[in-house]
Amino acid sequence: MKCSARGCKEQAAWALRWNNPKIHEPDRRKVWLACEAHREHLADFLAARGFLREIDRSLDA
């Protein structure tokens, strides 16, 4: 699977599980995939909005 960062073609190594509490049920999780280079950037983006729930090395979405 490929990284979710725009334009990135690297293989994903991380699953960033998130939800938007204004529109999603509390137990719902959406997943962005991240390569090593983009994990921190994508996690920071989600965390700044209060959306980030978990970061997992396993890619089992």
C-alpha positions, 0 to 999 in steps of 0.5 A: 500500500502507498503512503497517503501524503499527496504525491508520495509513491513510497510504501506505507509503514504506518497506519494513522487511525483518526475520526472527526468527532463532529461527523463520525461516531466515537468508535469509527476510525478512518485510516491514513497510511504513512511512509517513514518520511511522512508519518510525523507530518500527517500525524501532526496535521491530524493531531492539530485538528483533534482527529488523531486517535492511534498510530500503529505500525501494523497496516491492518486497517 
